[in-house]
Amino acid sequence: MTNRTGPGGLDRRVLIKAAGLAAATTALGAPAVYGQGKKTLRFLNTETSIDSIRALRVACAEYERQHGTRVVVDSVPLDDAFTKVTTSLRGGQPYDIATFAFVGHVLILASEGQLMPLTELTSKRQWGPKILFPIKNEVYWYPYDYNLAWIYYRKDLYEAKGLAVPKTWADFLKNAQTLNGEGRSGALFPIGSNGATNWLSPGFMWAEGVRLFDDKWNVVIDNAEMAPKVTRYLDFFADLYKTMPSGSSQASFGEVLSNFASDKVAHTAYAGRIIEALERTSPALAGKYGITPYMDSAGRAKAVNHGYDGWVVLKTGNSDEAMKFMAWFTENHYINFLHTAPLHFQPPRLDVYDDERWRAHPLIEKHKDAVEAMRGFITDKAMILTSIDTEGPEPDLRPGKVFEAFVVPEMLQNRILKNMSSADALKAAAEKMRKVIA
């Protein structure tokens, strides 16, 4: 999950529109040929930073030198990826490898028979929780990072004011209120109808134990067990909103990054990219942050909001060669690629955390305490790890529909901006959920 329009581009509104397009595509295309009979693989990349593109091109050039197969990398914004893939299949010049940041897109293509199983590659490693998304015991993508969202706070301000790391919502609210002043807002958590709100603001709700669906895909957010939890969350968030800067109702990813990195807010949420932003633009603050998971109202539970990115191999005339490339690439260049965003690309492969090659990156060494905390987020069995788009008993399009309909952002807006009661805001959200998944 990268940072074009989301933590890995989590603005996934193309999901349902694209589902019909996938069904109309043709799975197999003619093998691409380059030069005098040399095969060419087409790799669609959505990590558009200069460093990430360079790392991929270096790997591809080495593969061509060693194996004689050319790999051409096309880089596009994440929101364009699914349409580009399905259009390429339909046009008979398919991509052989592609990058996705939404399990719904993987599910669509796998259900249409468009993807090669990657189980033979993923089974060689141990993985963190909820990252492989198996479908009928087969894994159809190779994850390269988590994009978990957790809370950032200003450790230096906590020390100056004698504040403790919060364990409850009341603690967190008090800290935000205490640090709300002196040219700085207490917190910034988005509420706009955008991917940032979907990713960064529900974490408190997950820690409280809220579920959107039961094991039979019934909407349960407003049942007798969940409703009190959701209304508590909405009331807490309404109080927290009073500590946020003006314009917070429209804040998205860029505002979250820039406000924390420029010392304008004391608390926010994001993945590791904030640390990279501090190092790049505000080095004086790069040692003054702390990270902690979202907490519940009673101080008993903790959560991080899920996020992820990975690669798929499509069924084309080049599938065998593409599988060979992926096996080679994930063994030889996986860590090099992770180093292009060393703190944002949190490894989902557990072996990487103890790999001296990965740990040797200067930023990983410098921020080793944060890195160990990140590892703890996926190894602590008590940690709640979920998101709107991964809610439910198994990978499915229904939570994706809830995500793209901005049900949770609108619920927050109804409570905070329209001054609806929490009960009425929840009622409207549950009705919309049932409508969008019908």
Buried (B, 14 or more C-beta within 10 A) or exposed (E): BBBBBBBBBBBBBBBBEBBEBBEEBEBBBEBBEBEEEEBBBBBBBBBBBEEBBEBBBEBBEBBBEEBEBBBBBBBBBBBBBBBBBBBBBBEEEBBBBBBBBBBBBBBBBBBBEBBBBBBEBBEEBEBBBBBBBEBEEBBBBBBBBBBBBBBBBBBEBBEEEEBEBBBBBBBBBBBBBBBBEEEBBBBBBBBBBBBBBBBBBBBBBBBBBBBBBEEEBEBBBBEEEBBEBBBBBBBBBBBBBEBBBEEBBEBBBEBBBBBBBEBBBBBBBBBBBBBBBBBEEBEEBBEBBBBBBBBBBEBEBBBBBBBBBBBBBBBBBBBEBBBBBBBBBBEEBBBBBBBBBBBBBBBBBBEBBEBEEBBEBEBBEBBEEBBEBBBEBBEBEEBBBBBBBBBBEEBBBBBBBBBBBBBBBBBBBBBBEEEBEBBEBBBBBBEBBEEBBE
